[in-house]
Structure formats: structure tokens, C-alpha cells
Amino acid sequence: MNMNTKMLAAALASLTLLGGCGGGSNVKVQGTTTISKGQELSDLQRALTEGAITQKEYDALHAKIMKRPD
């Protein structure tokens, strides 16, 4: 088998394997996850500290979390 044939075979094998990835656009999620307010606030503080969100975004989200019932 010459080099071009090997490369073509490898490319076709790769395309065949990748063809099955991400076939559908519908995702079904079952079950629920409960996260405490404390965990949300801790994650929010970390996001602010690491610069992922601004102080304004932090304040708005913090207020929203605190208004929710436990």
C-alpha cells in the first residue's frame, strides 16, 4: 500500500468514526439536582473573585438568589 492510499484510508476511517458523534440535536435530561443557596452563593463569590463576572452581575445574581425561598 503506498503512502497516498494509507492516508486516504486513515482519513476515511476518521470520518466514519466521527460521523456517529453528535448525531442528534435533541437532549433529554431526567432527574433533578438540588443545590443549596449557600453553594450557589459560594460559586457566585468564586466567579467574582476569578473575574468571570462583574460586580454588577454579582450584585444582581446575589439579590436574585436571596429572594428565592429556601
C-alpha positions in Angstrom: 0.0 0.0 0.0 1.5 3.3 -1.0 1.5 6.4 1.2 -1.4 8.2 -0.5 -3.6 5.1 -0.2 -2.7 4.8 3.5 -3.5 8.5 4.1 -6.8 8.1 2.2 -7.8 5.0 4.2 -6.9 6.8 7.5 -9.0 9.8 6.5 -12.0 7.7 5.6 -11.7 5.8 8.8 -11.6 9.0 10.8 -14.6 10.4 9.0 -16.6 7.2 9.6 -15.8 7.2 13.3 -16.6 10.9 13.6 -19.9 10.6 11.7 -21.6 9.0 14.6 -20.7 11.8 17.1 -23.3 14.3 17.9 -25.9 12.9 15.6 -29.0 14.4 17.2 -29.8 17.9 18.4 -32.4 16.8 21.0 -31.2 16.3 24.5 -33.4 14.8 27.2 -32.5 15.4 30.8 -34.1 13.4 33.5 -34.0 13.9 37.2 -33.3 16.9 39.3 -30.3 18.3 41.2 -30.7 20.4 44.3 -28.0 23.0 45.1 -28.2 24.9 48.3 -28.3 28.7 48.4 -25.0 28.5 50.3 -23.4 26.6 47.5 -24.8 29.0 44.9 -23.5 32.0 46.8 -20.1 30.3 47.2 -19.9 29.6 43.5 -21.0 33.2 42.7 -18.3 34.6 45.0 -15.7 32.4 43.3 -16.9 33.7 39.9 -16.5 37.3 41.0 -13.1 36.6 42.6 -11.8 34.9 39.5 -13.1 37.7 37.2 -15.7 35.6 35.4 -18.4 38.1 36.3 -18.5 41.8 37.1 -19.5 43.3 40.5 -22.8 44.5 38.9 -23.6 41.0 37.7 -22.6 39.6 41.1 -24.9 42.0 42.9 -27.9 41.2 40.6 -27.4 37.5 40.9 -26.9 37.6 44.7 -30.1 39.5 45.1 -32.0 37.1 42.9 -30.7 34.1 44.9 -31.5 35.7 48.2 -35.1 36.4 47.2 -35.8 32.8 46.4 -37.5 30.6 49.1 -35.3 28.0 50.7 
